Amino acid sequence: MGKQNYIECERRGLEKLINFRLPHNFYTIGMVIIGAAIVMMFVRAFALEGDQNVLKEVLRKLLLVGMLLMSIAKDKDEDEMVVKLRMQSYTYAFIAGVVYALIMPFVDYGVSNALKAEGEAFHDIGDFQVLLFMLMIQLLCFHALKRMR
Amino acid sequence: MENTIKVERAILNLTQGDLAEKIGVSRQTINSIEANRYVPSTVLALKLSEVFGKPVNNFFKLSSDD
């Protein structure tokens, strides 16, 4: 392989990595998955009886998968500005996620102990809560930034 | 960065939508570029140059804070 071919090959590889996004159809698929997961969560909470911990976990994961698909699917009219806005929304989501994970355990502990004499013990928040929060912030920021452009 | 895309567009009698379609971006992106809210990439600047038939320097100028 010549030097030029090697450089071209590297450039294409980098471009593929940088431009990785799913087709716009996945946005709709993500919305359907989220809708189905939320409906099933209500059904599980109010209609089903007995121990449903496995179903609860599966539905939580489904919700995250749906939001992830919405997050990484291309916009209907995707252009370089939309790409930049999406990158910015990931930055905000990352910052918000870190701050949330740092502060929320103290808020939970404080509120719980302020309301009850013997409140909850101090504990870290779960991965589901952090990921859900980050994905929500990303989607909200992305749509807010798009409206502002 | 300042630009005179709005003027160039008016000379060619193009709407934001027409120009957006010609260079393959959304109308909102053209609006943001015209309002100096977004600085386009070199690729987009060269596409604009091709549509307007003028060098990029003719409609993009560095401002004092660049």
Interface residues (C-beta under 8 A of the other chain):
Chain A: D77 D79 E80 M81 V82 K84 K146 R149
Chain B: G24 V25 S26 Q28 T29 N31 S32 R37 Y38 P40 S41 V43 L44
